[in-house]
Amino acid sequence: MTELTREQLAQYVDHTYLDPRATHTEVRRVIDEAAELGAYSVCVTPAMLPIDAKGLKVTAVVGFPSGMHTSTITAVEAAEAVAHGADEIDLVINLGKVIEGNLAGLVADVLAVRSVVPGVLKVIIESAALTDEQIKLACEACMKAGADFVKTSTGFHPSGGATVEAVRLIRETVGPEMGVKASGGIRTREAALAMIEAGATRLGLSGTRAVLDGAASTGSY
């Protein structure tokens, strides 16, 4: 299995706080924790922006958590998040279009957001809710639309979060150049390292401290 120091593993992490009950006070606490731990970025909802991220990258989710917004609305949300300081955008894909096999519709949705995001764009495909063929279709849409990452999960879908098998399939589908973000239910150091071994280049974690320390996390994401 991949071996990383605590500091190296921290640089894979988007330290995440997406609780719908979030307050600005809690978000400031999460930012302080992310900076202390040496995470790569802090991931929040657009409503929390702008923030002082203590030198960390800022990730914002859009179309969250359902993906059932029109592409016009999601693009406006993304553009506003970028204007308020987001360096990276995590976009939730429309699962209905994936299940229907609507590749053109998926590409159009991602392109609408891609057009207003100058930085990194990650697309959340809810891999636990999809068959292998549907995962491949979602990945194809992401590649065609010029996304930078495919991300496994919102962490909020009842079907579950990231699995090693899904990460491996995504990596095999997108090839070596595109990023893969594993998120949802990663609560131990061993699980985090297994995701990286399978091809993940970024991790979405809420219980980052416990994962870095090798303890079991009670984080919700």
C-alpha positions in Angstrom: 0.0 0.0 0.0 1.1 3.6 -0.6 3.1 5.0 2.3 2.9 8.8 3.0 3.9 11.0 5.8 1.3 12.9 7.7 2.2 16.1 5.9 2.1 14.4 2.5 -1.3 12.9 3.1 -2.6 16.2 4.3 -1.8 17.7 0.9 -4.4 15.4 -0.7 -7.2 16.8 1.5 -10.0 19.2 0.8 -11.0 19.7 4.4 -14.8 19.8 4.1 -17.7 21.4 6.0 -21.0 21.3 4.2 -23.5 21.0 7.0 -26.7 22.8 6.0 -26.8 24.2 9.6 -23.3 25.8 9.2 -22.6 29.2 10.7 -19.8 31.5 9.9 -18.3 30.9 13.3 -18.1 27.2 12.6 -16.6 27.7 9.2 -13.9 29.9 10.7 -13.1 27.1 13.1 -12.9 24.6 10.2 -10.5 26.9 8.3 -8.3 27.3 11.4 -8.2 23.5 11.7 -7.5 23.0 8.0 -4.6 25.4 8.2 -3.2 23.8 11.3 -3.4 20.3 9.7 -1.8 21.5 6.4 -4.7 20.5 4.2 -4.7 21.4 0.5 -8.0 23.3 0.6 -11.1 24.1 2.6 -14.4 23.1 1.0 -17.6 25.0 1.8 -20.9 26.0 0.4 -21.1 29.3 -1.7 -23.2 30.9 1.0 -20.2 31.0 3.3 -18.1 33.0 0.8 -16.0 35.1 0.9 -13.7 33.7 3.6 -10.2 34.2 4.9 -8.8 30.8 4.1 -5.4 31.4 5.8 -3.5 30.8 2.6 -5.4 27.6 1.7 -7.2 27.0 -1.6 -10.9 27.6 -1.4 -13.3 25.0 -2.9 -17.0 25.6 -3.3 -19.7 23.1 -4.2 -22.4 24.1 -6.7 -25.6 22.3 -7.7 -25.3 20.7 -4.3 -26.4 18.2 -3.2 -28.9 17.0 -5.8 -27.5 18.1 -9.1 -31.1 18.8 -10.3 -30.6 22.5 -11.1 -30.7 23.9 -14.6 -27.2 24.5 -16.2 -27.9 28.2 -16.3 -28.6 28.4 -12.6 -25.6 26.3 -11.7 -23.3 28.4 -13.9 -24.5 31.5 -12.2 -23.9 29.9 -8.8 -20.4 28.9 -9.9 -19.6 32.3 -11.3 -20.6 34.0 -8.1 -18.6 31.6 -6.0 -15.5 32.3 -8.2 -16.2 36.1 -7.8 -16.3 35.6 -4.0 -12.9 33.8 -3.9 -13.4 30.2 -4.8 -10.3 28.7 -6.5 -12.0 25.4 -7.3 -15.5 24.3 -8.0 -17.1 20.9 -7.2 -20.2 20.5 -9.4 -22.8 17.9 -8.8 -23.8 16.1 -12.0 -27.5 15.5 -13.0 -27.9 11.8 -12.1 -31.2 11.5 -14.1 -29.3 12.4 -17.3 -26.7 9.8 -16.5 -29.3 7.1 -15.9 -31.0 8.1 -19.2 -27.7 7.9 -21.1 -28.0 11.5 -22.1 -24.4 12.2 -22.9 -25.0 15.4 -24.8 -27.1 16.9 -22.0 -24.4 16.0 -19.4 -21.7 17.6 -21.5 -23.8 20.7 -22.0 -24.3 21.0 -18.2 -20.6 20.7 -17.4 -19.6 23.0 -20.2 -21.9 25.7 -18.8 -20.0 25.7 -15.6 -16.6 25.1 -17.2 -17.1 28.4 -19.2 -17.3 30.4 -16.0 -14.6 28.6 -13.9 -11.1 29.6 -14.8 -9.6 27.3 -12.1 -10.0 23.7 -11.2 -13.4 22.1 -11.9 -14.4 18.8 -10.3 -17.5 17.0 -11.2 -19.3 14.8 -8.6 -20.9 11.8 -10.2 -22.4 9.9 -7.1 -20.6 6.7 -8.2 -22.3 4.6 -5.5 -25.7 5.3 -7.2 -24.5 4.2 -10.6 -23.6 1.0 -12.5 -20.1 0.6 -13.9 -21.4 1.5 -17.4 -23.1 4.6 -16.0 -19.9 5.6 -14.2 -18.0 5.3 -17.5 -20.7 7.5 -19.2 -20.4 10.2 -16.5 -16.6 10.1 -16.8 -16.9 10.5 -20.6 -19.1 13.6 -20.2 -16.5 15.1 -17.8 -13.7 14.5 -20.2 -15.6 15.8 -23.2 -16.5 19.0 -21.3 -13.0 19.7 -20.1 -13.4 19.1 -16.4 -10.2 18.7 -14.4 -11.4 16.0 -11.9 -14.1 13.4 -11.5 -15.2 13.2 -7.9 -17.0 10.1 -6.5 -19.6 11.5 -4.2 -21.3 14.3 -2.4 -21.3 12.4 0.9 -25.0 13.1 1.2 -26.5 10.5 -1.1 -28.2 7.5 0.6 -26.4 5.1 -1.7 -23.1 5.9 0.0 -19.8 7.4 -0.7 -16.4 6.5 -2.2 -15.3 2.9 -2.7 -11.9 1.6 -3.8 -13.6 -0.2 -6.7 -15.3 3.0 -8.0 -12.1 5.0 -7.7 -10.2 2.4 -9.6 -12.8 2.3 -12.4 -12.9 6.1 -12.7 -9.1 6.1 -12.9 -9.1 3.4 -15.6 -11.7 5.4 -17.5 -10.2 8.9 -17.4 -6.6 7.8 -17.8 -3.5 9.2 -16.0 -3.9 12.9 -16.8 -7.2 13.7 -15.1 -7.7 14.1 -11.4 -9.8 11.8 -9.3 -11.3 12.9 -6.0 -12.5 10.3 -3.5 -15.1 11.6 -1.0 -17.8 10.4 1.3 -17.3 8.0 4.1 -13.4 8.0 4.2 -12.8 7.8 8.0 -9.5 6.0 8.5 -5.9 6.5 7.4 -6.0 3.0 5.9 -9.1 3.9 3.8 -7.5 7.1 2.6 -4.4 5.4 1.5 -6.4 2.7 -0.2 -8.2 5.4 -2.2 -4.8 6.9 -3.3 -3.5 3.5 -4.2 -6.5 3.0 -6.4 -5.9 6.3 -8.2 -7.3 9.2 -6.2 -5.3 12.4 -6.3 -7.5 14.3 -3.9 -9.6 13.3 -0.9 -12.7 15.0 0.5 -12.7 14.6 4.3 -14.4 16.2 7.2 -12.7 14.1 9.9 -9.3 15.0 8.6 -7.5 15.1 12.0 -8.5 11.6 12.9 -7.5 10.3 9.4 -4.1 11.9 9.6 -3.5 10.7 13.1 -4.5 7.1 12.2 -7.6 7.1 14.4 -11.2 6.4 13.4 -13.0 9.5 12.3 -16.6 10.4 13.2 -16.7 13.0 10.5 -20.0 13.2 8.6 -18.3 13.6 5.1 
